Amino acid sequence: QVQLVESGGGLVQPGGSLRLSCVASGFIFRNSMMKWYRQAPGKERELVASISNGGSIRNYADSVKGRFTVSRDNAVNTMFLQMNSLKREDTAVYYCNRPRIGGTDDWGQGTQVTVSS
């Protein structure tokens, strides 16, 4: 059974930083591309960042380039999202995603990030 468990969200002031984690189980993590999505209130879920199975290829939404960094540690089946220079518009629930070609993607339960003074 695939499980994706996010943690690390919270309340932070504008300009602050947070590090999100996604611990995966139930599949061979090192073989899978992984992604971070987010969904703000009243908005559609959007792709934030993706990372290849080995970690060498990383892509970001334009809105977070230069501020967010995605990484992974395949030895402990964990993906990370380092978020710096946070803005109010980064407020959202952040989700860990494992894409599946020809099948239904796997999702975590999400972790809330609130950027507010």
Buried (B, 14 or more C-beta within 10 A) or exposed (E): EBEBBBEBBEEBEEEBEBBBBBBBEEBEBEEBBBBBBBBBEEEEBEEBBBBEBEBEEBEBBEEBEEBBBBBBEBEEBBBBBBBBEBEEEBBBBBBBBBEEEEEEEBBBEBBEBBBEE
